[in-house]
Amino acid sequence: MAKAFGRGYTLKDAALATIAAAEQGNPGIYLIANDQPLAVREWLPAFARWLNAPPPPQISIEEALKRDGGADAVYYGTQMRGVSNAKAKRELNFRPRPLEWIERTKRG
């Protein structure tokens, strides 16, 4: 059984990759992601701008460790890295689309 997991993708990309994995994928896991791995500190403010929302608050690591989520939140916010979509590209012919909200915030 093939499974598609991912982050940083469009819903259409996720649906197409899931169908491809079910129909033609080898057993295993396919990571479905775009080609722009970004840290939370980069994509979250861009997403807030795209929504016309206020920027997310910034706090120190020490303060974050005291809050709900603690060490896990600090890890996901500062250390977690992007994933590789190479297997999905190679075996499923996956071609991710650019994320509209990132492209718009780059253009200003």
Gaussian input, Z-matrix of N, CA and C with variables (Angstrom, degrees):
# hf/3-21g

backbone

0 1
 N
 C     1     B1
 C     2     B2     1     A1
 N     3     B3     2     A2     1     D1
 C     4     B4     3     A3     2     D2
 C     5     B5     4     A4     3     D3
 N     6     B6     5     A5     4     D4
 C     7     B7     6     A6     5     D5
 C     8     B8     7     A7     6     D6
 N     9     B9     8     A8     7     D7
 C    10    B10     9     A9     8     D8
 C    11    B11    10    A10     9     D9
 N    12    B12    11    A11    10    D10
 C    13    B13    12    A12    11    D11
 C    14    B14    13    A13    12    D12
 N    15    B15    14    A14    13    D13
 C    16    B16    15    A15    14    D14
 C    17    B17    16    A16    15    D15
 N    18    B18    17    A17    16    D16
 C    19    B19    18    A18    17    D17
 C    20    B20    19    A19    18    D18
 N    21    B21    20    A20    19    D19
 C    22    B22    21    A21    20    D20
 C    23    B23    22    A22    21    D21
 N    24    B24    23    A23    22    D22
 C    25    B25    24    A24    23    D23
 C    26    B26    25    A25    24    D24
 N    27    B27    26    A26    25    D25
 C    28    B28    27    A27    26    D26
 C    29    B29    28    A28    27    D27
 N    30    B30    29    A29    28    D28
 C    31    B31    30    A30    29    D29
 C    32    B32    31    A31    30    D30
 N    33    B33    32    A32    31    D31
 C    34    B34    33    A33    32    D32
 C    35    B35    34    A34    33    D33
 N    36    B36    35    A35    34    D34
 C    37    B37    36    A36    35    D35
 C    38    B38    37    A37    36    D36
 N    39    B39    38    A38    37    D37
 C    40    B40    39    A39    38    D38
 C    41    B41    40    A40    39    D39
 N    42    B42    41    A41    40    D40
 C    43    B43    42    A42    41    D41
 C    44    B44    43    A43    42    D42
 N    45    B45    44    A44    43    D43
 C    46    B46    45    A45    44    D44
 C    47    B47    46    A46    45    D45
 N    48    B48    47    A47    46    D46
 C    49    B49    48    A48    47    D47
 C    50    B50    49    A49    48    D48
 N    51    B51    50    A50    49    D49
 C    52    B52    51    A51    50    D50
 C    53    B53    52    A52    51    D51
 N    54    B54    53    A53    52    D52
 C    55    B55    54    A54    53    D53
 C    56    B56    55    A55    54    D54
 N    57    B57    56    A56    55    D55
 C    58    B58    57    A57    56    D56
 C    59    B59    58    A58    57    D57
 N    60    B60    59    A59    58    D58
 C    61    B61    60    A60    59    D59
 C    62    B62    61    A61    60    D60
 N    63    B63    62    A62    61    D61
 C    64    B64    63    A63    62    D62
 C    65    B65    64    A64    63    D63
 N    66    B66    65    A65    64    D64
 C    67    B67    66    A66    65    D65
 C    68    B68    67    A67    66    D66
 N    69    B69    68    A68    67    D67
 C    70    B70    69    A69    68    D68
 C    71    B71    70    A70    69    D69
 N    72    B72    71    A71    70    D70
 C    73    B73    72    A72    71    D71
 C    74    B74    73    A73    72    D72
 N    75    B75    74    A74    73    D73
 C    76    B76    75    A75    74    D74
 C    77    B77    76    A76    75    D75
 N    78    B78    77    A77    76    D76
 C    79    B79    78    A78    77    D77
 C    80    B80    79    A79    78    D78
 N    81    B81    80    A80    79    D79
 C    82    B82    81    A81    80    D80
 C    83    B83    82    A82    81    D81
 N    84    B84    83    A83    82    D82
 C    85    B85    84    A84    83    D83
 C    86    B86    85    A85    84    D84
 N    87    B87    86    A86    85    D85
 C    88    B88    87    A87    86    D86
 C    89    B89    88    A88    87    D87
 N    90    B90    89    A89    88    D88
 C    91    B91    90    A90    89    D89
 C    92    B92    91    A91    90    D90
 N    93    B93    92    A92    91    D91
 C    94    B94    93    A93    92    D92
 C    95    B95    94    A94    93    D93
 N    96    B96    95    A95    94    D94
 C    97    B97    96    A96    95    D95
 C    98    B98    97    A97    96    D96
 N    99    B99    98    A98    97    D97
 C   100   B100    99    A99    98    D98
 C   101   B101   100   A100    99    D99
 N   102   B102   101   A101   100   D100
 C   103   B103   102   A102   101   D101
 C   104   B104   103   A103   102   D102
 N   105   B105   104   A104   103   D103
 C   106   B106   105   A105   104   D104
 C   107   B107   106   A106   105   D105
 N   108   B108   107   A107   106   D106
 C   109   B109   108   A108   107   D107
 C   110   B110   109   A109   108   D108
 N   111   B111   110   A110   109   D109
 C   112   B112   111   A111   110   D110
 C   113   B113   112   A112   111   D111
 N   114   B114   113   A113   112   D112
 C   115   B115   114   A114   113   D113
 C   116   B116   115   A115   114   D114
 N   117   B117   116   A116   115   D115
 C   118   B118   117   A117   116   D116
 C   119   B119   118   A118   117   D117
 N   120   B120   119   A119   118   D118
 C   121   B121   120   A120   119   D119
 C   122   B122   121   A121   120   D120
 N   123   B123   122   A122   121   D121
 C   124   B124   123   A123   122   D122
 C   125   B125   124   A124   123   D123
 N   126   B126   125   A125   124   D124
 C   127   B127   126   A126   125   D125
 C   128   B128   127   A127   126   D126
 N   129   B129   128   A128   127   D127
 C   130   B130   129   A129   128   D128
 C   131   B131   130   A130   129   D129
 N   132   B132   131   A131   130   D130
 C   133   B133   132   A132   131   D131
 C   134   B134   133   A133   132   D132
 N   135   B135   134   A134   133   D133
 C   136   B136   135   A135   134   D134
 C   137   B137   136   A136   135   D135
 N   138   B138   137   A137   136   D136
 C   139   B139   138   A138   137   D137
 C   140   B140   139   A139   138   D138
 N   141   B141   140   A140   139   D139
 C   142   B142   141   A141   140   D140
 C   143   B143   142   A142   141   D141
 N   144   B144   143   A143   142   D142
 C   145   B145   144   A144   143   D143
 C   146   B146   145   A145   144   D144
 N   147   B147   146   A146   145   D145
 C   148   B148   147   A147   146   D146
 C   149   B149   148   A148   147   D147
 N   150   B150   149   A149   148   D148
 C   151   B151   150   A150   149   D149
 C   152   B152   151   A151   150   D150
 N   153   B153   152   A152   151   D151
 C   154   B154   153   A153   152   D152
 C   155   B155   154   A154   153   D153
 N   156   B156   155   A155   154   D154
 C   157   B157   156   A156   155   D155
 C   158   B158   157   A157   156   D156
 N   159   B159   158   A158   157   D157
 C   160   B160   159   A159   158   D158
 C   161   B161   160   A160   159   D159
 N   162   B162   161   A161   160   D160
 C   163   B163   162   A162   161   D161
 C   164   B164   163   A163   162   D162
 N   165   B165   164   A164   163   D163
 C   166   B166   165   A165   164   D164
 C   167   B167   166   A166   165   D165
 N   168   B168   167   A167   166   D166
 C   169   B169   168   A168   167   D167
 C   170   B170   169   A169   168   D168
 N   171   B171   170   A170   169   D169
 C   172   B172   171   A171   170   D170
 C   173   B173   172   A172   171   D171
 N   174   B174   173   A173   172   D172
 C   175   B175   174   A174   173   D173
 C   176   B176   175   A175   174   D174
 N   177   B177   176   A176   175   D175
 C   178   B178   177   A177   176   D176
 C   179   B179   178   A178   177   D177
 N   180   B180   179   A179   178   D178
 C   181   B181   180   A180   179   D179
 C   182   B182   181   A181   180   D180
 N   183   B183   182   A182   181   D181
 C   184   B184   183   A183   182   D182
 C   185   B185   184   A184   183   D183
 N   186   B186   185   A185   184   D184
 C   187   B187   186   A186   185   D185
 C   188   B188   187   A187   186   D186
 N   189   B189   188   A188   187   D187
 C   190   B190   189   A189   188   D188
 C   191   B191   190   A190   189   D189
 N   192   B192   191   A191   190   D190
 C   193   B193   192   A192   191   D191
 C   194   B194   193   A193   192   D192
 N   195   B195   194   A194   193   D193
 C   196   B196   195   A195   194   D194
 C   197   B197   196   A196   195   D195
 N   198   B198   197   A197   196   D196
 C   199   B199   198   A198   197   D197
 C   200   B200   199   A199   198   D198
 N   201   B201   200   A200   199   D199
 C   202   B202   201   A201   200   D200
 C   203   B203   202   A202   201   D201
 N   204   B204   203   A203   202   D202
 C   205   B205   204   A204   203   D203
 C   206   B206   205   A205   204   D204
 N   207   B207   206   A206   205   D205
 C   208   B208   207   A207   206   D206
 C   209   B209   208   A208   207   D207
 N   210   B210   209   A209   208   D208
 C   211   B211   210   A210   209   D209
 C   212   B212   211   A211   210   D210
 N   213   B213   212   A212   211   D211
 C   214   B214   213   A213   212   D212
 C   215   B215   214   A214   213   D213
 N   216   B216   215   A215   214   D214
 C   217   B217   216   A216   215   D215
 C   218   B218   217   A217   216   D216
 N   219   B219   218   A218   217   D217
 C   220   B220   219   A219   218   D218
 C   221   B221   220   A220   219   D219
 N   222   B222   221   A221   220   D220
 C   223   B223   222   A222   221   D221
 C   224   B224   223   A223   222   D222
 N   225   B225   224   A224   223   D223
 C   226   B226   225   A225   224   D224
 C   227   B227   226   A226   225   D225
 N   228   B228   227   A227   226   D226
 C   229   B229   228   A228   227   D227
 C   230   B230   229   A229   228   D228
 N   231   B231   230   A230   229   D229
 C   232   B232   231   A231   230   D230
 C   233   B233   232   A232   231   D231
 N   234   B234   233   A233   232   D232
 C   235   B235   234   A234   233   D233
 C   236   B236   235   A235   234   D234
 N   237   B237   236   A236   235   D235
 C   238   B238   237   A237   236   D236
 C   239   B239   238   A238   237   D237
 N   240   B240   239   A239   238   D238
 C   241   B241   240   A240   239   D239
 C   242   B242   241   A241   240   D240
 N   243   B243   242   A242   241   D241
 C   244   B244   243   A243   242   D242
 C   245   B245   244   A244   243   D243
 N   246   B246   245   A245   244   D244
 C   247   B247   246   A246   245   D245
 C   248   B248   247   A247   246   D246
 N   249   B249   248   A248   247   D247
 C   250   B250   249   A249   248   D248
 C   251   B251   250   A250   249   D249
 N   252   B252   251   A251   250   D250
 C   253   B253   252   A252   251   D251
 C   254   B254   253   A253   252   D252
 N   255   B255   254   A254   253   D253
 C   256   B256   255   A255   254   D254
 C   257   B257   256   A256   255   D255
 N   258   B258   257   A257   256   D256
 C   259   B259   258   A258   257   D257
 C   260   B260   259   A259   258   D258
 N   261   B261   260   A260   259   D259
 C   262   B262   261   A261   260   D260
 C   263   B263   262   A262   261   D261
 N   264   B264   263   A263   262   D262
 C   265   B265   264   A264   263   D263
 C   266   B266   265   A265   264   D264
 N   267   B267   266   A266   265   D265
 C   268   B268   267   A267   266   D266
 C   269   B269   268   A268   267   D267
 N   270   B270   269   A269   268   D268
 C   271   B271   270   A270   269   D269
 C   272   B272   271   A271   270   D270
 N   273   B273   272   A272   271   D271
 C   274   B274   273   A273   272   D272
 C   275   B275   274   A274   273   D273
 N   276   B276   275   A275   274   D274
 C   277   B277   276   A276   275   D275
 C   278   B278   277   A277   276   D276
 N   279   B279   278   A278   277   D277
 C   280   B280   279   A279   278   D278
 C   281   B281   280   A280   279   D279
 N   282   B282   281   A281   280   D280
 C   283   B283   282   A282   281   D281
 C   284   B284   283   A283   282   D282
 N   285   B285   284   A284   283   D283
 C   286   B286   285   A285   284   D284
 C   287   B287   286   A286   285   D285
 N   288   B288   287   A287   286   D286
 C   289   B289   288   A288   287   D287
 C   290   B290   289   A289   288   D288
 N   291   B291   290   A290   289   D289
 C   292   B292   291   A291   290   D290
 C   293   B293   292   A292   291   D291
 N   294   B294   293   A293   292   D292
 C   295   B295   294   A294   293   D293
 C   296   B296   295   A295   294   D294
 N   297   B297   296   A296   295   D295
 C   298   B298   297   A297   296   D296
 C   299   B299   298   A298   297   D297
 N   300   B300   299   A299   298   D298
 C   301   B301   300   A300   299   D299
 C   302   B302   301   A301   300   D300
 N   303   B303   302   A302   301   D301
 C   304   B304   303   A303   302   D302
 C   305   B305   304   A304   303   D303
 N   306   B306   305   A305   304   D304
 C   307   B307   306   A306   305   D305
 C   308   B308   307   A307   306   D306
 N   309   B309   308   A308   307   D307
 C   310   B310   309   A309   308   D308
 C   311   B311   310   A310   309   D309
 N   312   B312   311   A311   310   D310
 C   313   B313   312   A312   311   D311
 C   314   B314   313   A313   312   D312
 N   315   B315   314   A314   313   D313
 C   316   B316   315   A315   314   D314
 C   317   B317   316   A316   315   D315
 N   318   B318   317   A317   316   D316
 C   319   B319   318   A318   317   D317
 C   320   B320   319   A319   318   D318
 N   321   B321   320   A320   319   D319
 C   322   B322   321   A321   320   D320
 C   323   B323   322   A322   321   D321

   B1=1.4391
   B2=1.5210
   B3=1.3177
   B4=1.4570
   B5=1.5193
   B6=1.3276
   B7=1.4574
   B8=1.5198
   B9=1.3238
   B10=1.4590
   B11=1.5220
   B12=1.3057
   B13=1.4635
   B14=1.5188
   B15=1.3117
   B16=1.4481
   B17=1.4995
   B18=1.3450
   B19=1.4504
   B20=1.5164
   B21=1.3068
   B22=1.4522
   B23=1.5127
   B24=1.3148
   B25=1.4539
   B26=1.5228
   B27=1.3324
   B28=1.4579
   B29=1.5267
   B30=1.3109
   B31=1.4678
   B32=1.5252
   B33=1.3127
   B34=1.4629
   B35=1.5314
   B36=1.3412
   B37=1.4695
   B38=1.5233
   B39=1.3292
   B40=1.4702
   B41=1.5200
   B42=1.3191
   B43=1.4682
   B44=1.5283
   B45=1.3264
   B46=1.4668
   B47=1.5293
   B48=1.3207
   B49=1.4651
   B50=1.5244
   B51=1.3243
   B52=1.4690
   B53=1.5223
   B54=1.3233
   B55=1.4668
   B56=1.5334
   B57=1.3235
   B58=1.4708
   B59=1.5199
   B60=1.3331
   B61=1.4672
   B62=1.5183
   B63=1.3171
   B64=1.4707
   B65=1.5249
   B66=1.3254
   B67=1.4619
   B68=1.5217
   B69=1.3223
   B70=1.4581
   B71=1.5178
   B72=1.3180
   B73=1.4555
   B74=1.5105
   B75=1.3212
   B76=1.4495
   B77=1.5216
   B78=1.3281
   B79=1.4665
   B80=1.5210
   B81=1.3046
   B82=1.4524
   B83=1.5051
   B84=1.3052
   B85=1.4612
   B86=1.5168
   B87=1.3245
   B88=1.4523
   B89=1.5244
   B90=1.3135
   B91=1.4581
   B92=1.5223
   B93=1.3240
   B94=1.4510
   B95=1.5260
   B96=1.3118
   B97=1.4617
   B98=1.5235
   B99=1.3208
   B100=1.4558
   B101=1.5265
   B102=1.3093
   B103=1.4636
   B104=1.5222
   B105=1.3345
   B106=1.4601
   B107=1.5209
   B108=1.3256
   B109=1.4647
   B110=1.5241
   B111=1.3200
   B112=1.4560
   B113=1.5130
   B114=1.3093
   B115=1.4602
   B116=1.5287
   B117=1.3190
   B118=1.4580
   B119=1.5277
   B120=1.3203
   B121=1.4655
   B122=1.5262
   B123=1.3496
   B124=1.4628
   B125=1.5209
   B126=1.3507
   B127=1.4572
   B128=1.5202
   B129=1.3321
   B130=1.4612
   B131=1.5335
   B132=1.3337
   B133=1.4647
   B134=1.5394
   B135=1.3444
   B136=1.4691
   B137=1.5261
   B138=1.3183
   B139=1.4622
   B140=1.5244
   B141=1.3289
   B142=1.4721
   B143=1.5288
   B144=1.3346
   B145=1.4750
   B146=1.5143
   B147=1.3357
   B148=1.4629
   B149=1.5214
   B150=1.3298
   B151=1.4676
   B152=1.5274
   B153=1.3389
   B154=1.4663
   B155=1.5233
   B156=1.3128
   B157=1.4658
   B158=1.5284
   B159=1.3092
   B160=1.4717
   B161=1.5226
   B162=1.3219
   B163=1.4680
   B164=1.5250
   B165=1.3143
   B166=1.4709
   B167=1.5254
   B168=1.3209
   B169=1.4644
   B170=1.5224
   B171=1.3147
   B172=1.4601
   B173=1.5168
   B174=1.3285
   B175=1.4563
   B176=1.5208
   B177=1.2902
   B178=1.4612
   B179=1.5295
   B180=1.3093
   B181=1.4636
   B182=1.5196
   B183=1.3085
   B184=1.4681
   B185=1.5275
   B186=1.3329
   B187=1.4666
   B188=1.5307
   B189=1.3292
   B190=1.4694
   B191=1.5215
   B192=1.3236
   B193=1.4646
   B194=1.5265
   B195=1.3207
   B196=1.4655
   B197=1.5318
   B198=1.3153
   B199=1.4665
   B200=1.5203
   B201=1.3583
   B202=1.4631
   B203=1.5216
   B204=1.2876
   B205=1.4579
   B206=1.5134
   B207=1.3198
   B208=1.4547
   B209=1.5094
   B210=1.3291
   B211=1.4634
   B212=1.5268
   B213=1.3391
   B214=1.4680
   B215=1.5246
   B216=1.3208
   B217=1.4615
   B218=1.5290
   B219=1.3134
   B220=1.4651
   B221=1.5274
   B222=1.3275
   B223=1.4649
   B224=1.5300
   B225=1.3309
   B226=1.4676
   B227=1.5212
   B228=1.3117
   B229=1.4502
   B230=1.5135
   B231=1.3127
   B232=1.4696
   B233=1.5299
   B234=1.3172
   B235=1.4706
   B236=1.5171
   B237=1.3205
   B238=1.4593
   B239=1.5258
   B240=1.2923
   B241=1.4600
   B242=1.5202
   B243=1.3259
   B244=1.4523
   B245=1.5133
   B246=1.3021
   B247=1.4578
   B248=1.5232
   B249=1.2998
   B250=1.4573
   B251=1.5210
   B252=1.3232
   B253=1.4541
   B254=1.5347
   B255=1.3289
   B256=1.4699
   B257=1.5259
   B258=1.3258
   B259=1.4611
   B260=1.5320
   B261=1.3207
   B262=1.4633
   B263=1.5274
   B264=1.3197
   B265=1.4622
   B266=1.5284
   B267=1.3190
   B268=1.4671
   B269=1.5269
   B270=1.3284
   B271=1.4643
   B272=1.5227
   B273=1.3318
   B274=1.4686
   B275=1.5230
   B276=1.3388
   B277=1.4603
   B278=1.5335
   B279=1.3257
   B280=1.4657
   B281=1.5190
   B282=1.3206
   B283=1.4591
   B284=1.5272
   B285=1.3329
   B286=1.4708
   B287=1.5218
   B288=1.3156
   B289=1.4574
   B290=1.5349
   B291=1.3281
   B292=1.4646
   B293=1.5281
   B294=1.3054
   B295=1.4613
   B296=1.5241
   B297=1.3185
   B298=1.4626
   B299=1.5233
   B300=1.3125
   B301=1.4658
   B302=1.5092
   B303=1.3239
   B304=1.4687
   B305=1.5290
   B306=1.3245
   B307=1.4570
   B308=1.5287
   B309=1.3267
   B310=1.4754
   B311=1.5214
   B312=1.3275
   B313=1.4686
   B314=1.5298
   B315=1.3294
   B316=1.4694
   B317=1.5315
   B318=1.3522
   B319=1.4617
   B320=1.5284
   B321=1.3307
   B322=1.4544
   B323=1.4441
   A1=109.13
   A2=116.53
   A3=122.08
   A4=108.99
   A5=115.92
   A6=121.24
   A7=108.08
   A8=115.99
   A9=121.00
   A10=109.34
   A11=116.59
   A12=123.01
   A13=107.29
   A14=117.02
   A15=116.03
   A16=115.45
   A17=113.52
   A18=121.80
   A19=107.72
   A20=115.95
   A21=119.75
   A22=111.96
   A23=117.65
   A24=121.88
   A25=109.11
   A26=115.82
   A27=119.93
   A28=108.77
   A29=116.64
   A30=119.63
   A31=111.03
   A32=117.00
   A33=119.92
   A34=110.35
   A35=116.95
   A36=120.56
   A37=110.42
   A38=116.86
   A39=120.89
   A40=110.65
   A41=116.66
   A42=120.19
   A43=110.90
   A44=117.02
   A45=120.18
   A46=111.72
   A47=116.70
   A48=120.10
   A49=111.04
   A50=117.33
   A51=120.54
   A52=110.46
   A53=116.69
   A54=120.51
   A55=109.88
   A56=117.03
   A57=120.57
   A58=111.06
   A59=117.28
   A60=120.42
   A61=110.80
   A62=117.03
   A63=120.84
   A64=111.41
   A65=117.62
   A66=121.24
   A67=114.31
   A68=117.70
   A69=118.80
   A70=114.51
   A71=117.27
   A72=119.53
   A73=113.66
   A74=115.40
   A75=120.99
   A76=108.28
   A77=118.34
   A78=118.66
   A79=110.34
   A80=115.70
   A81=120.08
   A82=111.93
   A83=115.25
   A84=122.38
   A85=108.90
   A86=115.82
   A87=122.86
   A88=107.91
   A89=116.65
   A90=120.96
   A91=108.36
   A92=115.22
   A93=121.24
   A94=107.84
   A95=115.17
   A96=120.81
   A97=108.62
   A98=115.44
   A99=118.05
   A100=109.57
   A101=115.81
   A102=120.54
   A103=112.37
   A104=117.23
   A105=121.20
   A106=110.20
   A107=118.74
   A108=118.15
   A109=110.50
   A110=115.57
   A111=121.35
   A112=110.11
   A113=115.03
   A114=120.41
   A115=108.65
   A116=116.86
   A117=121.79
   A118=110.68
   A119=117.35
   A120=120.40
   A121=112.10
   A122=117.34
   A123=121.07
   A124=111.92
   A125=117.40
   A126=118.09
   A127=113.16
   A128=119.13
   A129=119.83
   A130=112.22
   A131=120.25
   A132=118.83
   A133=112.75
   A134=116.94
   A135=120.12
   A136=110.44
   A137=117.07
   A138=121.00
   A139=109.92
   A140=117.73
   A141=120.82
   A142=110.33
   A143=117.41
   A144=120.39
   A145=111.06
   A146=116.72
   A147=121.41
   A148=111.02
   A149=116.48
   A150=121.59
   A151=112.51
   A152=117.05
   A153=121.67
   A154=110.95
   A155=115.99
   A156=122.83
   A157=108.52
   A158=116.70
   A159=118.18
   A160=110.31
   A161=116.85
   A162=118.73
   A163=110.33
   A164=116.51
   A165=118.89
   A166=110.21
   A167=116.70
   A168=118.36
   A169=110.89
   A170=115.14
   A171=120.00
   A172=108.00
   A173=114.98
   A174=120.66
   A175=108.80
   A176=115.81
   A177=120.06
   A178=109.93
   A179=115.45
   A180=120.43
   A181=109.70
   A182=116.74
   A183=120.35
   A184=111.18
   A185=116.96
   A186=120.98
   A187=110.44
   A188=116.64
   A189=120.26
   A190=111.23
   A191=117.21
   A192=120.73
   A193=112.07
   A194=117.39
   A195=121.69
   A196=112.59
   A197=117.36
   A198=121.90
   A199=111.94
   A200=114.48
   A201=119.44
   A202=109.03
   A203=116.59
   A204=121.29
   A205=111.87
   A206=116.30
   A207=122.92
   A208=115.71
   A209=115.51
   A210=121.99
   A211=112.04
   A212=117.59
   A213=119.48
   A214=111.19
   A215=116.77
   A216=120.57
   A217=110.68
   A218=117.05
   A219=120.60
   A220=109.70
   A221=117.41
   A222=120.34
   A223=110.74
   A224=116.93
   A225=119.89
   A226=111.80
   A227=117.08
   A228=120.26
   A229=115.18
   A230=118.22
   A231=119.66
   A232=114.79
   A233=118.72
   A234=120.54
   A235=114.80
   A236=118.14
   A237=120.76
   A238=110.27
   A239=115.98
   A240=121.57
   A241=110.82
   A242=114.43
   A243=120.78
   A244=112.16
   A245=115.29
   A246=121.82
   A247=109.07
   A248=116.23
   A249=121.56
   A250=109.91
   A251=115.69
   A252=120.83
   A253=111.54
   A254=117.23
   A255=122.24
   A256=112.40
   A257=118.29
   A258=120.57
   A259=110.28
   A260=117.43
   A261=120.67
   A262=110.55
   A263=117.01
   A264=120.00
   A265=110.85
   A266=114.53
   A267=120.61
   A268=112.07
   A269=117.46
   A270=120.66
   A271=114.46
   A272=117.51
   A273=120.24
   A274=112.62
   A275=116.21
   A276=121.73
   A277=110.91
   A278=115.94
   A279=122.51
   A280=109.82
   A281=116.88
   A282=123.18
   A283=108.06
   A284=116.57
   A285=118.91
   A286=112.53
   A287=114.59
   A288=120.95
   A289=108.48
   A290=116.79
   A291=118.57
   A292=109.79
   A293=117.27
   A294=120.85
   A295=108.45
   A296=116.06
   A297=121.96
   A298=112.64
   A299=116.63
   A300=118.94
   A301=112.07
   A302=118.29
   A303=120.22
   A304=109.60
   A305=116.68
   A306=120.77
   A307=111.32
   A308=116.63
   A309=120.31
   A310=111.52
   A311=117.70
   A312=119.47
   A313=110.75
   A314=118.34
   A315=120.69
   A316=111.18
   A317=114.79
   A318=120.01
   A319=111.99
   A320=115.76
   A321=120.06
   A322=110.43
   D1=133.29
   D2=177.12
   D3=-100.33
   D4=141.66
   D5=179.05
   D6=-129.53
   D7=143.99
   D8=177.85
   D9=-113.65
   D10=123.13
   D11=177.39
   D12=-124.99
   D13=154.88
   D14=176.45
   D15=-179.37
   D16=-176.91
   D17=177.19
   D18=-156.23
   D19=155.69
   D20=-179.87
   D21=65.73
   D22=59.84
   D23=-177.49
   D24=-149.44
   D25=164.08
   D26=173.76
   D27=-84.92
   D28=157.67
   D29=178.06
   D30=-62.24
   D31=-36.55
   D32=178.41
   D33=-63.46
   D34=-42.85
   D35=176.64
   D36=-59.03
   D37=-44.51
   D38=-178.72
   D39=-62.35
   D40=-44.47
   D41=-179.18
   D42=-64.64
   D43=-46.89
   D44=-179.30
   D45=-63.51
   D46=-40.48
   D47=179.63
   D48=-67.12
   D49=-38.29
   D50=179.05
   D51=-64.79
   D52=-43.17
   D53=178.12
   D54=-63.26
   D55=-45.68
   D56=179.54
   D57=-61.29
   D58=-41.69
   D59=179.43
   D60=-63.42
   D61=-40.94
   D62=-179.38
   D63=-69.33
   D64=-38.00
   D65=-174.57
   D66=-86.21
   D67=-35.40
   D68=-172.92
   D69=-133.97
   D70=-3.74
   D71=-175.44
   D72=-74.61
   D73=146.51
   D74=171.49
   D75=-72.25
   D76=156.39
   D77=176.75
   D78=-55.30
   D79=138.59
   D80=179.41
   D81=141.29
   D82=-166.87
   D83=-177.25
   D84=-116.52
   D85=136.37
   D86=176.18
   D87=-115.34
   D88=128.74
   D89=177.71
   D90=-91.28
   D91=120.72
   D92=-176.93
   D93=-103.96
   D94=111.65
   D95=-177.45
   D96=-149.35
   D97=161.53
   D98=175.89
   D99=-78.95
   D100=-175.34
   D101=-178.38
   D102=-95.72
   D103=14.23
   D104=-177.62
   D105=-125.01
   D106=74.38
   D107=178.26
   D108=-65.62
   D109=124.27
   D110=-178.55
   D111=-127.03
   D112=145.51
   D113=173.90
   D114=-72.53
   D115=155.31
   D116=179.33
   D117=-54.15
   D118=-39.73
   D119=-178.15
   D120=-63.94
   D121=-17.39
   D122=177.34
   D123=-94.91
   D124=-47.83
   D125=-173.32
   D126=-79.55
   D127=-31.43
   D128=-177.14
   D129=-65.60
   D130=-46.37
   D131=175.41
   D132=-62.17
   D133=-37.39
   D134=178.48
   D135=-64.28
   D136=-41.04
   D137=179.10
   D138=-66.08
   D139=-40.70
   D140=177.76
   D141=-61.72
   D142=-43.24
   D143=177.67
   D144=-60.05
   D145=-42.98
   D146=-179.12
   D147=-62.24
   D148=-34.27
   D149=178.42
   D150=-83.78
   D151=-1.72
   D152=-172.81
   D153=57.97
   D154=36.88
   D155=178.59
   D156=-101.47
   D157=160.84
   D158=176.28
   D159=-65.28
   D160=153.37
   D161=178.81
   D162=-64.00
   D163=149.00
   D164=178.24
   D165=-65.61
   D166=147.69
   D167=178.86
   D168=-67.21
   D169=149.79
   D170=175.76
   D171=-113.69
   D172=132.67
   D173=178.60
   D174=-132.22
   D175=163.24
   D176=179.60
   D177=-74.47
   D178=161.13
   D179=176.41
   D180=-60.57
   D181=-40.73
   D182=179.93
   D183=-59.57
   D184=-43.33
   D185=178.90
   D186=-67.35
   D187=-40.95
   D188=-179.90
   D189=-62.64
   D190=-36.14
   D191=179.67
   D192=-64.32
   D193=-24.23
   D194=-179.74
   D195=-83.75
   D196=-15.19
   D197=-175.02
   D198=-92.87
   D199=171.21
   D200=174.01
   D201=-55.64
   D202=138.80
   D203=-177.58
   D204=97.15
   D205=-36.02
   D206=174.02
   D207=40.55
   D208=-124.80
   D209=-175.09
   D210=-60.08
   D211=-36.79
   D212=178.48
   D213=-63.40
   D214=-44.85
   D215=179.64
   D216=-63.18
   D217=-40.60
   D218=178.59
   D219=-63.63
   D220=-44.38
   D221=179.28
   D222=-60.07
   D223=-52.06
   D224=-177.74
   D225=-64.07
   D226=-31.72
   D227=-179.11
   D228=-83.48
   D229=-19.64
   D230=-174.01
   D231=-126.16
   D232=-26.35
   D233=-172.23
   D234=-114.10
   D235=-29.21
   D236=-175.01
   D237=-63.00
   D238=134.06
   D239=-177.56
   D240=-109.69
   D241=167.56
   D242=178.65
   D243=-65.41
   D244=167.85
   D245=-179.42
   D246=-108.63
   D247=164.67
   D248=178.16
   D249=-97.39
   D250=130.44
   D251=175.89
   D252=-100.51
   D253=14.31
   D254=-175.12
   D255=-58.95
   D256=-42.35
   D257=-178.91
   D258=-64.73
   D259=-43.04
   D260=178.98
   D261=-64.67
   D262=-39.02
   D263=177.81
   D264=-64.14
   D265=-45.06
   D266=-175.84
   D267=-69.65
   D268=-47.80
   D269=-171.32
   D270=-94.11
   D271=-24.62
   D272=-177.37
   D273=-113.28
   D274=0.97
   D275=-174.79
   D276=57.24
   D277=36.06
   D278=-179.65
   D279=-69.89
   D280=129.93
   D281=178.23
   D282=-130.53
   D283=96.62
   D284=-176.63
   D285=-67.80
   D286=145.45
   D287=174.95
   D288=-89.34
   D289=152.49
   D290=174.48
   D291=-63.15
   D292=145.89
   D293=177.09
   D294=-76.60
   D295=119.86
   D296=-175.03
   D297=-54.59
   D298=-43.16
   D299=-175.60
   D300=-70.00
   D301=-27.54
   D302=176.09
   D303=-75.51
   D304=-43.25
   D305=179.52
   D306=-61.10
   D307=-42.51
   D308=-179.72
   D309=-65.72
   D310=-40.30
   D311=-178.70
   D312=-71.44
   D313=-26.81
   D314=175.96
   D315=-68.11
   D316=-37.79
   D317=-178.86
   D318=-75.71
   D319=-16.16
   D320=178.60
   D321=91.87

